[in-house]
């Protein structure tokens, strides 16, 4: 069973940047998608970005041009670089890996964007 550990969340002012990291407990095939989701208070969890080999990264419209997803397969880690952060980006951010049809989740890291 894959375990995922996120880090990098925190409090940042509007316009600031953060980089989230998610490290897996075992090697993830590059063909298996790794994703970041987020869930704001009172809202449903939503896909933020997804990456897998052979395809362009996918982003939700609200973060396009501000967030960048990347992965280092040797380090079993996926990253989410978040720039020009807005208060609407405030949420718990979750890492997700889908392997052999099974979806694995991290426990989440809180990102708060506030002045």
Buried (B, 14 or more C-beta within 10 A) or exposed (E): EBEBBBBBBEEBEEEBEBEBBBBBEEEBEEEBBBBBBBBBEEEEBEEBBBBBEEEEBBBBEEBEEBBBBBBEBEEBBBBBBBBEBBEEBBBBBBBBBBBEEEEBBBEBBEBBBEE
